[in-house]
């Protein structure tokens, strides 16, 4: 285009989109959000895998303490002892019951420094289980909700990248329009200057009126003003575009949009099928419904009878040395049942349940309306996109025709066979047609990436966009 004297970096639309999706602040923020969702999902899955832990809590006690005697009296005695222990345990959450099953082995040593004695207590094997009998089972509900949440996050990341592409298209063509306006202004100024010089010669020999010459001078000054204004618009558009792409260097950018597009139509039934299968909005609606029902289950559990069961079985022995503490172990059992029966809560639990039920009805209504609006938006965008390719073709043809008409009008004016009004009209039509052509291209590509974001489908590779996400 030659709109700047500095060495400019030339960018196509594809180049701009790749840069925006890789380096723009919006893309970086989307990547961090998706990375957080990914590790949150990994953390959720770890809750359903066995956990192995090694525990040790040694302590040294050298102080005077109050000690209860066998006869029930208490005395202050000086204690000088060291306790060391180690425990190895394996635990597993049981998602369908919400309980926890564990297997443990442990050993403890007690050293009495005052009388130089030592004692060992070992538990070779202990099996235990703890369970809330009527409580809210978060493991079961998380197992249903979290996979949906992660699918939503993954599809939202893909959607955000396409929205970034759509925004990049807007800024790309904004800069293209500004550069085209500058080219138009420069060409019009050069033409107006030439015509003014030519008119002065014709005026001196009496071939044109003074009014016509003055009109040409006004045209020249107007085009000079337009050229200066267009230069400012180019700088502003370039700064905005460079900031969006994440380019920190203060280097000029020149964009060159393709004048034509590939005409193809998206079948409406296929668009609806892909959108309902791959859009993050569908996952969001499913998650909202599951979360509302989870809150109802929690409200019901908190309202009624509460009981916690703890059961432990194992072997244990004590001796003066470690080896002997593992001989002839004795069996041990421990069972605990904690029960809470609500008698009077002034309707608080009942109110929480009713609120949760109302929330379910509200969410269901909002989801139903959201799905209806979603379908209408898909239909609207598909209809607009399928017509836009033809509009680009018409705009391109109009641009070419208007340019040729201007050339004819200019020749006729120079031959004295038309008026300055005809030339001005042809100039205006030429400039308007060029801008309309760029605007039609902008609308096409914005709709293209907007439709991709809504359908979450790659038309070129024929696969869901989430299948081609970059590594995080």
N, C-alpha and C positions, 0 to 999 in steps of 0.2 A: 504493500500500500504506500510505503514511502512517506508516512506521516511524521516521522522523526528522524533527525540526523544522527542520533546515537545508534550504536549497534544494539538491536532489539532481539530478544528471544522470541522466536516464532512458536506459537502453540496452536495445535489443532484442538478440536473439541475433545477427542479421545485422550489426548495428552493432559488437558486440563482436568478431566474427570479422574484420571489415574492419580494425578498429583493431589487433588482434593481428597480422594478417598484414602490416600496414604499419609498425607502430611498436614492436612488442615486441622486446626484446633478442634473442630466439631468431630472429626474422625478420631482424633486421639482421645477425646472425652468418651466417645462411644466405645472405643476399644477398652478403656479402663473400666467402664461400666460392665461390659460383657465379661471382662476378666474377673471382676468381683463376683458376678453371678456364677461363673464357672467354678471358682473355688468354693463358693457357698454351696453349690451342688455337690462338689466333691466331699465337703465336710458333712453334708446330709447323708450321703451314701456310706460314709465311714461309721455312722451310728448303727448300721445294720451288720457290721462286720465284727468278728471277735477282737477284743482288746486285751493285750497282754501288758502287764505292768509289774515292775519290781519296786517294792516299798521297803524303806528302812527308816526307823525313827529312834536312833540311840540317844540316850540322855545320861548325864552325870548328876548325881544328887549328893551334895556334901553340905548339909545344913541341919539345924535343929528343927524338928517337926513334931507336931502333936500326933501321937500314935495311940490308937485304941488297944487296950490290953485284953487278954482273954476273959477276964472277969468283968469287962465292961467299962472299967475306968480308963482314963486317958492320962498319958504322961508325955512330957517333952523329952524326946530322945534325940541324940545326935546320930544322924545317918550318914554313911559314907559308902555309896554304892554306884555301880555303873550298869546300865541296862543297854544291851545291844540286841537288835532283832533284824530279821530279813524275811520278806514275804513275797512270793511269786504267785500271781493270780491271773487267771484267764476268765473273762466275762463276755457274755453274749446277750444282747437285747433280743427279746422275743416280740416282734412287731405286732403279731395278731392278738396278743394278750396285753402288751404294754409292760411286761415284767422283765426281770433281769436274772439270768442264770449264771452262776460263777463257780469256778473250781480253783482251789487255793491250797498252797503248801507253805508252811512257815516254821521258823525256829527262833527261840529267844533265849538269851543267856543273861543271868543276873550275877554280878560279882559284888560280894560284901567285903570291902577292904578292911573293915574293923576286925573281923575274925578270920580273914583270909579264906573265905569259902566261895564256892560258885555253884550255880544250879542252872539246869537246862529245862526248857519246856518246848516240845515239838508237836506240831500238828502235821503229820505226813500228808494227809489228804482231807480236804473239807469241801463239801458240795453244798451250795446254798441257792435259794431262790427268794426274790422279793417281788411283791406284786400289789398294786392298788386294785382292789376287787371291784369297786364301783366308780372309779375315777375316770377322768378324761384321758383317753389313749392318744397321746400326741404322736407316738410312733406310727400308729395306723393312719392318722390323718396326714401326717407329713409324707408318708409313702404315696399318698394320692395327690397331694398338692405340689410338692417340690419338683417332680418331673415335669409337670405342666408349667410351673414357674420357669424352669430352665429352658424348656422349649420356647416359651414366650420370649425370654431374654435373647436366645440365639436368633430367633426370627426378627426380633426388634433390632438387633445389631445389623442384620442384613437389610432391614427396612431403612434404618438410619443411613447406611451407606448409599442406598438408592436415593434417599431424600437429599443427601449431600450432592450426589450427581445431578439431581434436578436443580438444586440451588446453584451448582457450578455452571449449569447450562444458562440459567438466568443471568448470572454475572458475566459469563463469557459473551453472550449476545448483547448485554448492556455495553460492554467494552467494544464489541464489534459495531454496534450502532453508533457509539461515540466516534469511533475511528472513521466509519462511513460518513458521518456528519462532517467530520473535519476534511475528509477527501472531497466531499460535495462542496463544502464551503471554499476550499482552495480552488477547485475547478471553476466554481461559479465566480469567484473573485477574479481569477485569471481571464475568464470569458468577459466579465463585466468591464474589466480594465481595458481589454482589447476593443470591446464595442464602444466604450467611451472615447478612446483615442480615435477610433474610426469615425464616430459621430461628430467629433470636433472638426475633423476634416470636411465631412459632408455639410456641417453647419456653416463653415466658412465659405463654401461655394453656393450655399443657399438651397441644398437639396432636402434638408430637414428643418423643422421648426425649433425655436429655442426651447420650447416646452419639452420636446422629445429629447433634446440633448440633456436638459436638466434632469429628466427622468432617468436617463442612463447614468448620470453622475450619482444620483440618489441610489440607484441599484448598486453601483460600485462601492459606495460608502457602507451600504447595508451589508453587502457580502463581506466587506472587511471586518465589520463588527461581528458578523456570524462566524467568521473564521477565528477570531480571538475567543469568542465564547465557546466554540467547539473545542479549541485547544484546552481550555479549562475543564470542560466536561470529560475529555479524554484522560487528563491527569487524575481527576476524581474517580472515574470508573476504574482506572488502572490501580490506584491505591486500594480501593475496595476489593478488587479481584485479587491483588497480590496478598492482601491480608487474609482473605478467605483461603487461599491456597497454602498459607503458611510460609510464604517466601519472605525472608527477612532482608535479602539484598535489595538495594535501591536500583534495580535495573529495569529498563523499559521492556514492556511485553507487547507483542503484536499478535493478534489472533487472526486466523483466516478460516472462517466457516465454509463448509462445502455448500455449494449453491443448490444442490439437489438432495433428495432423500429417497430411500428405498420404500416404495409403496407396498404395504401389506396390511391386511386386515386381521384383527383379532376376533374370532368368533365369540359372541356373547356367552353362549353356554359354556365354552371352554374357559373363558375368563372367570365366570362365577365359580366353576368347579375348582380351578387353581386357587382362587382367592379364599374360598372357604376351607380349602385343604392346607394352605401354607401361610395365611396371614397371621401375624402375632395378635391381632384383635380377637380372633376366634379363641386362641389360647387364653387371652386375658379374660374373656367372658366366662370360659370354663373355670378358670382359677377363682374368679369372684364368686361363682356359685358354690364351689367347693369350700371356700373360706367362710361363706355365710353359714353353711351347714356345719362346719367345724365349730363355729362359735355357738351354735345351738347345742351341739353335743357337749361342749364345755359348760354351758349354762346349766344344762340338765344334770351333769355330773356334780357340779358345785352345789346344786340345790338339795340333793337327796342324801341318803345314807353314804357315809364314807368309811372305808375299812382298808387297812394296810396289813398285809400278811408277810411275815419274814420267817423262813424255814432254813435251818442249817443242820447238816449231818456231817460227821467226820470222825477221825481218830485222833487221840491225843495221849501224851505220856510226859512224865517229868523224871529227871534223874540228876545225879551229880556230875555226869559227863555226857558228852554229846552222843556217843555210840549207844550208851545204855538208854538214852531217852527215846530211841527208835525201837526198842525191844518191847514186845507184848503191849502194844498200844491199846488204850481203852477207848471204847466208842463214846461219842458225845452227841447230844441232840440239843437244839435250841429252836423253840417255836414261839413267835410273838404275833399277836393279833391286836391291832389297834382299831377301835370302832368309835365313830363319832355319829351320834344321832341328833339331827337338828330338831329342836322342839318348838322354838319360837324365834322367827327372824323378821316378823312384821311384814311379811310378803315380799322381802327383798329377792329371794330366789325365784319366786313366781314371776316377779316383774322382770328379772333378767331373762327368763325363758321367753316371756311374751315379747320383749324387745328383740331377742334373737329371731323369733318367728316372723315378726314384722320386717326385720331386715332381710330375711330370705325372700319375702314377697316383694319388697322394694327392689332387691337385686335382680330377681327374675323379671320384673317389669322393665328395668333398665336394660337388661341383657336383650330382651325381646325387641325393644325399641332400637337398641344399638345394632342388632343384626339386620333389622329392616333398613336403617340408615346406611349401613355398610353395603348392603346389596344395591341400594339406589345409587350410591356413590360409584360403585363399580360399573353399573349400567351407564351412568352419565359419562364417566371418563372413557369407557370403551367407545361409546357413540361419538364423542368429540375426537378421539384419536383416529378412528376409522375415516373421519371426514377431513382431518387435518392434512394428510398427504396430498389430497387433491387441491386443497387451498394453497399449499406450497407450490404446486405446479402452476396454478393460476397466477399466483403472485410473481413467480419467476417469469412467466410469459408476459405479464403486465409490465414488469421491470424492463424486459428487453424491448417491448413495443414502445414504451414511454421514452426510452433512450433513443431509439431510432426516430421517433416523432420529434424529439428535441433537435436532433441533427438536421432534420428536414426544415424545421422552423428556423433554425439558425441560418441555414443556407438561403432560405427565402427572404429572411430579413436583410442579409447582406446584399442580396440582389435587389432589394427595395420592393419586394412583392408582398410583404406582410408588415404589420405594425409591431411596435414594441410590446403592446398588450398580448399579442399572440405569442411572442417569444417568452414573455414572463409566464404566461399560462403553461407553455410547454416545459419551461424550467421547473415550475412548481410540481407539475405532474411527474416529471422525471425524478425529482428528489423524493416525492411522496411514495412513488412506486418502489424505489430502492429501499426506503425505510420499511415499507410494508412487507417487502420480501424478507428482510432480516427478521422482522417481528413474527412472520409466519414460521420461519425456521426455528425461532426461539420457542414459539408455542408448541411446535411439533416435538422438539426434543424434551421440553419440560413435561409434556404429556407422556412421552415415551417412558421416561424414567419414573414419573409419577405412577404410571400404570404398572411398571415393574415392581415398584415398592408396594403397591396395593395387592397385586397378585402374588408377589414373592416368587416370580418365575422368570427364568432366563430364556428369552425367546431364541437366542442364538444357539445355546447349548442344549436347549430342551430339557432343563432340569431345574429343581428348586434352587433359589438363590442361596439358601442356607447350606447347600452342599458344596459351595465354592467359597466359603468364608476364608479370609487370611488367617494365618496362625496367630495365636495370641501369646 
